[in-house]
């Protein structure tokens, strides 16, 4: 799974369903902040200058030209990255996301700042 995909998933699970939120998603692995704005159904990945839109259970990332299936429940989420052809899952803790990428076989942590 690409870092850009993981960041977009992190924003999608932390953002509100309605209204807009401006924030940076911090990647603990990369020690890097990326700007995002919007809500969980329609947002802008500022670093890539690309829109991400929800179509039913899928997100479409216009910068990567690919779909990501994403299901969010109370404090957890799971999905499938159609570009990398791998599953992922994770948990939500306040303004932090821990994502397990099955393709990389490791955990990645992201926070909203």
Helices and strands as residue ranges (DSSP letters): H 3-14, E 21-27, E 32-39, E 42-45, E 50-55, E 58-61, E 66-72, E 76-81, E 86-93, E 96-101, E 106-112
